[in-house]
Amino acid sequence: TAIEINEAGWGWDRQVGERDENPSPMPEEVFGGCGGAVLYRTSALQKVGGFDNAFFMYYEDTDLAWRLRLAGYDNLYAPLAVVRHDFHGDTGATPGRLYRRRFMSERNRWATLVKNLDWKSLFAVLPKIRKYDKGRVEWLEKAVAENHNPEFHGQIAKIIKQAWSWNLWRLPQ
């Protein structure tokens, strides 16, 4: 029914797996549309430059929706529309592929924030988000030390650090 984003930069598909019980047929404003179920005006896409090829997968729809909002466009959810989408069709992926998906999601979360927040807002939220991510890494590293699925938790901690590093090395790009 839409995508949403929180102050930590986490984007998600609204109401995934839920039946939309909204009785109103009226469109409602949302942050943006899910890339698997969205229609945009060609003129709007041309104005903001369309999808950013640097994102490849994950957060490309969040980035585009954000840029459209910054350009003055509204993103609307149309409750009468029906879409069928094979969500996460590669759930049986190999561990390497799962780690790549996780890296791309972490990396693009940060890239979306850096790209779309004004500098004042970015510097205001950056310490909070960095603290949150450090807490995540500490929790994961503790899980590894306690031998709770060390390969998985160790890889995720490494991926979070790699995503930070990837974005820092590419500033201001």
N, C-alpha and C positions, 0 to 999 in steps of 0.2 A: 504493500500500500504506500510505500515511500521509503526513503532513506533518512536516517537521523544521524546527528553527530553530537557528542557531548564535549564538555570543556577540556577534556584530556585528548581530544582529537580522535576518539574511537567512533567510527561510523558503523552503522548496522542497518539491516533491512527491517523496517517496522512490520510487526505482526507476522513474522516468518512462522509458517506452520499453523497459523490461527485462521479461523474463518472470520471474514470481515462481517461483523454483525451491525455495522452502522446503518441505521434505517434511512438516513438522509441521502437523497440523490444529488445533493448540491456539492460541487467541488469544494475542497478545503485546501488552504495553503499548508504546504509542508516544506521541509528543508530542501528536498530534491527527490527526483525519481530514480528508482533502481535501474541500473544500466540494462538489465534484462527485460525491462517492462516500462519503457519511457518513450514519449514522443516530444520532440522539440521543434520549434519553427526553424526552418533553414536560415532565415535572416538572423535569428538569435545565435545560432551556432556559428555563423560566419562572423558575427560581431565579436564573439569571445574566443574565436579560434578553434572551436570544436574540442574533441578529446585531445588530451596531451599525450603524445606517443611515448613520453618518458615513463608513464605509469604502467604500461603494458597490461598488468592485471592488478586488481584490488585498488580501490579508492579512485579509479578513473571517473566513475560516476559522481562520487562525492566532490572531487575537484571541479568537475564541470558544473554541477549544481551550484557550488559555492561561487564560481566565477560568474554564472548567470545572475545570481542574487546580487553580487557586487556591481554588475552592469545594470541593475535596476529591474530585472525580470522577476516575476513571481513564479514559483513552482507550485503546481496544483495537483492534488490527488483527485482523480475522477472515479467516484465510487461505483458507477455503473459499468465501467470498463472491466473486461474479463481477460486475463492473461494466464497462459499456462507456460511454466518455465521449469526446466529440469535443473533445479537448484543443487549446486555442488555435485555434479554428475561424476566427479572423480574421487568419491569418498574412499574407494578401495585403492588409493594411490600408494606407491612405495614410500618408505620413510624418507628417502631423499627428496621426493616430490612434495611430501607433506612439509618438510623443513623449508623447501624453497617457497611454498605458498605462505608459510608463516613469516619468512624473511620479507617477502614482497609486501605483505600486509603491514608489518612493523615499519618497514622502510617508507612505504607510501603514506602511512599515517603521519609520519613526521614531515614528509615532503609537502603534504597537503596543508598542514599548519603553517609551515615556513612560507609557502607560496601565497597563501590566501589571507593570512592575518596581517594587519598593518604592524609595523615594527613595535609601536608602543604596546599593543595588545599582546604581541608575541613575547616581548620581554616581561610582561606582567604574568603570563601563564607559564612560561618556560621553566622557572624554578619549581613550580608545583608539579608539573608533568615529569620533570627530571627526577624529582623526589619520589614520585609514584613509581616510575620505572626502576629506580634504584631499589625500592622496596620489593618490587617484583623479582628483580635479579637476586637480591638477598634471600628471598623466600625459596627461589629455585635452587640456589647454591646450597642452602641448608638442607633441602630435600635430597640433593645429591650426596651431601656429607652423611646423611642418615640412611643412605642406600635406598631411597624411594625412587625407583625407576630412574637410575642415574643417567642412562644414555639420553632419554627423552628430556628430563629436566635440565641436564647439562647443555644439550643442544639448544633448548629454548632460551636459556640464559645467554648463551653465546650469540644467538640470533638477535636478541634485543640489543646487545652491545654492538654487533655488526651494523645494525640498522642506524644506530646513533652515529657511528663512525662514517658510514656511507654518506649520510646527509651532511655531516660537518665538513667532510673533504670536498663536497660539491657546492658549498656556499660561495657566492650568493645565487648560483644557478638554480 
